[in-house]
């Protein structure tokens, strides 16, 4: 929802959940490098000509902080990423000050506390975000979840209504999944929220109710950075040409922290469900094939995706298409994270509330207001984004 007026989003903070991870570290370094003119804004959708007059907060004006359960300082993590080939080591000296400034704003994340009500953890997380906003005189803060993927949420009666959730949080140590606890804290701190992961996050009905009650915008889920990006570009090609896709199978090889997390079958289930949703929406349920995720530690920050597509042409002629996507996941994700923070800040400046469907372009499994099937066709998603920020879609 949007009103007809537009005001500048003001001075904007970005609060990362998973603030010392690869994606957040690359985003902070990248914002500093682009803002200082050390590198061009390659991969940043918000810097395209289509959005030159969109009234977005400038990338060099963003202020960073966040939560994390690890204690590796951002400058050290950046050195590790540079050594792994995520970005050139020559950039380190030019972004070190920005990394140190962001690192000073990182607070300890939520840890399991079996003997304490979960409300206590939520209040501490909320206070950290509010203090960050007040300390820097920020007009608003966008909370972005880039932490490790969680398994699907175990059903809990309190997930379905805000009143029940508030009561349970006051008495119970394990009500919300960790990602949803952070989302709850973000909403309580009056922040817009972006879920770049397939974790439960803000998808729980009680949290969406809280977002509506507080008039806050949110977007998600699961950033579309590589294989799925290609799938949502190629899938419509087959559909629009009337070619019958019989099977679409994929294998993903990746290292790093994401690979280690997805070695857990339950965490991989969340990711695979998200990755498959676009193909199902575009081509239907009749397409055979699975997507596999294999953890290969020696690959480090690199990832490779190989897809095999079997399709049927005129007169039943069998044909195939194969593609290989090789990339560095953090370098693909970080510019999109910065884009999303800036776009969501602008949306809130417009008075937007609820799920921001115009941001579906960035996600594998976009959230919608009414629960109806999301649009997955990449070009259509981009045109929706462009039209909204040019004023045509309001």
N, C-alpha and C positions, 0 to 999 in steps of 0.2 A: 504494500500500500504506500502511496506517495501523495503528498499534497501538491498544490500547483506552484508553490514558492520554492526558491532555491537560495540557500545561503552557504557561504564557504564553511567547510568542515572545521576550520580552526586548527589550533596546534594539536597534533595528534600523537598519542603514544601507541606503541605496539608491544603487547605483553605476551610473550611466548610461553606456552606450556611445553616443556622440553627445550628450555632456553640454551642449554649447552650441547644440544645435539647437532648433527651435521647440517640439517636444513636451516635451523635458526642461526648458527654461526655463519654459514654462507650468506644468509640474508643480511645480517648486520654488516659483514665485510663488503658485500655487494652494494648495499645502500651507500656506504661511505665512499666506495670507489667510484660509483656512478655520480654521486653528488659532488665529488671533487673533480670530476672530469678525467679521472685516470683511465676509465674504460667507457665505451659506448653502452647504451642500455639495451644490449642484445637480449632477446627473450622476454622483455618486459612489455606486456600488452598495454599497460597504462601509458606507455610512452609512444604508442603508435599515433599517427596523425589524426586518426578518427577520434581520439580522446584529448586532443591538444587543448580544447576549451571546456573540458568536463568539470573544471573546478575541483580537481583532486589535490589533496595535500602534497606538497613537494617531497620528493624522496629524501632530499638532504635535510628536511625539517622534522623527520620522524625521530621519536625518542624511544629507545628500546629498553626493555626489562623482561623479567619473567620468573618462572618457577622451574626448578629442576632438582632431581634427587642425587645428581652427581656433583662433584666439586672440581672438575678439571677447568681451569680458567679459560675464558674464550680465546685469549691470545695463543695459549698452548694448543687448544683444539684447532685453531686456524692454522697453526704450523703443521699439525698432523694432516689436515685436509690438503694443504698446499703440497706436502710431500707425497700425498696419494694422488695428485693430479687433478683435484677439484678446481683449483684456480692457480694462476702463476705465483710462485714464491716471491717474485719481484713486487707483488702488490702488498705484501705484509707490512712493510714499513709505512706505507701510505694510509693504512687502515688501522694501525695498532691503537691509536688514541681512541678511535670509535669503539673498538673491541673492549678496551679497558673501561671505558665509560659505561658500556652496556653491562659488562661483567659486574660492576659495582651495584647494579640494580637487579641482580638475580638473587632470589630468596629460596630457601629450602622448600622442596615440594612436599606433597602429601605422602605420608608413609602409613601403612596399616597400623592401627592402634586398637587391638581387640578389647581393651578394657575401657575405652572412652567413646561416648556418643559421637557420631560422625559430624554432628553440628559444630563441635569444637574445631575440627579441622577446617570445615567450611568457613567458619568465622575468621580463622587465622589467614586463610588464603584470600578472602575478601579484603581483609584489612591491609594486606600487602599491596593489593592493586590500588585501593583507595589512597594509601600513603604515597605510592608512586605518582599518581595523578596530581595529588595536592602538592607534592614536593617540587614538581616540575611546572606547575601552573598550566596543566594541559586542559584543553577544552573537552577532550574525550579520549578514551583508550579503547582500542580494539584488541580483544584477546584471541589469539590464534593457537590452536592445538596442533603441534607438530611432534607430539610424543609418540612412543611406540604403540603399535596397533594392539588393541585388546580383543579378546574373544567376544562373541555376541553376549549381550547382557542376559543373565539368568532372570527369569520372570520374578517380579516382586509386586505385591498388591499396591505398594506405595508409589510405584512408578506411574500409576494411571491418574493420579489426582494430586494437586498441589497441597491441599489440606492434609491428606494422608501422608504425603511425603514430609511435610514440615513436622508432623507429630513423630514420625518414625526417626527422623534425623536427630531429634532431641533425646531419643531413648536407645537407639541401636547403633552399634559400631559399623555394621556392614549393610547399608541400604543402597547406596549409589555405586556403580562402577567408578573407578578412579577418574576416567575421562568425564563422566557426568558430574562428579563432584567439582571438578574444575569449571565445567560449564555453569553449574549452579552458583559457584562463587563469582564468576564473571557477571552473571545476570544480577546478583545481589549487589555488585559493585557498580551497576548501571553501565555496563559495557556491551557493545556489540560483540558478536562471537562468530568465529570462523572455525569450522572443523575440517582440517586438511587430512584427516585420517578416516578410516572406516569404523573406528571405535563407536560405541553407543552415543557418547557425547550428549548433544542436545536433543537427540531424537526421541527421548522418553517423553510421553505425553505430559507429565507433570512439569517438565522443564519448558516445554513449548507453551504451556499455560502460563508459567511465570514470565516468559519473554513477552507474551501478549499483555499480561497485566502491567508490566513495567514499560511497555511501549518500545521494545528494543528490536533491532534487526539482527538477523543471523544468516549464515550461509554454510553449506556443506553438501555432501561429505565425500571425502577421499579424493585428493588432488589428482587430476588427470595429466600425467606428465610424459608418458612414453607409449607403451604398447596399446593401452586403451585409447590414447589420443589418435593413434593410427587407425584403430578399429572403428572409431566413430566418424572417421573421415572416409574410410573404404566401405563400411557397411552400407551407407546410402547409395553408393555407386552401384552395388549389386541390386539393391531394391529398386532403384529408379530405372535400371536397364532391364528389369524383369528376369534377371539371371537367378537361378535357384541354387542357393548355397546349401550343400548337403552336410558339410562338417567344417568346423573351425576350431582347430586345436592350437594350443600355445604352450611353450615351455619358457620359464623365466629362470635365469641364473643370476644370482646376486650375492654379494658379500656384505660387509659392513654391519652396522647395528640393525638395520632393517632386515637384512637377510637372516641374522641370528634370531630376531623376534619371530619372523615368519617360518622358521624351522619348527615352531610349535604348531601342530595341526589345528588347534583351536583358533589361534590368531590367524593362521592362513585361511581358515574358513571365512572370517570376516572379509579378508582381502579378496578372495576368489569370488565370493558372492557379489561384491561391489564391481569387480572387473567384468563379470559376466552380464550384469544388468543391462548395459548398453546394447550388446549384441542381441539379447533377447527382445528388447524393446524395438530395435530396428528391423530384425529379421524373423522374429517369432521363436516359439519354443521348439520348432521342429529341427533346428540345427544341432547336429551331433557334435561331440568333442568336449574336452575338458581343458582347463588351464592348470599347469603344474608350476610350482615354485620350489626351486632347489637352492639351498644355501651352499655357496662355494666360498669359504673364508678367504682363499687366496686372491679372489677378485677385488677385495677391498671395497672401494667406493664405486666400482664399476658395476654395470648390469647389462645383460644381454637378453633380449626376448626374441624368440623365433616362433613364427606363426605359419601354419600350413592350412590353406583354405581349399577345399574341394567343392567345385560348383558345376552346375549342369547348364549347358547352353541350348541353343535351338536344335530341335530334333533329338534331344537327350544326349548331346555330345558331352562327354566328361572332360573337364579342364581343371587346372589347379593354379593357384597363386601362392607364392611364399614370400615372406619378408623377414628381414632381420633388423632389429633396432638395438643399437649399442649406444649407451650413454652413461653419463655420470648423474646419478639420481638427484643429488643435492643441488647441483648446478642447474638442473631442469626445474626443480621444485622451488628454489629460493626466489627467483623473480616473480613467480606466480603468487607466492605468499605475500610479497611486497605489494603486488597488484591488488590482491584481495583486501588487504588492510586499507589501502587507499580508496578503493571503490566502496567498501562498506562504510568508511568514514564519510564519504560524500553522500551515500544513501541516507545515513542517519542525519546529516545536515539538511537533507530534504524532508526529514520527518518520516522516513520509512520505518516500518515495523514488520516483524514476522520474517518468514523465509524470503530471501531475496532471489527470486527465480531467474532474474536477469543474469545472475552470476553462475548459472548452470554450466556455462562454457568451461569453467575451471574444474569441474568435478566428474568423477566416474558415476556417482549415484546421487544426483541432485535432490535435495529436499524440496517439497512442494507444500503449499498451504493447505490444500484440500486432500492430500493423499493420493491424488490421481497420478497415472503414469507420467514420468518426466520426459521432456524432450531430450533426446540424446544425439541428434544429428549435429555434427560439429559446426558446419556452416550456418545452419539455422540458429544454433545457439549464439554464434558470434553476431549475427544480424540482430538478434534480440538484445544482446548487450549494447551494441552500437546504437540501436534505435532508442533504448531507454535513456542512455546518457546524452543523446543529442536532443532529447525532449520529445521524440516522436512516439515513444512508448509509454508516456505518462498519461 
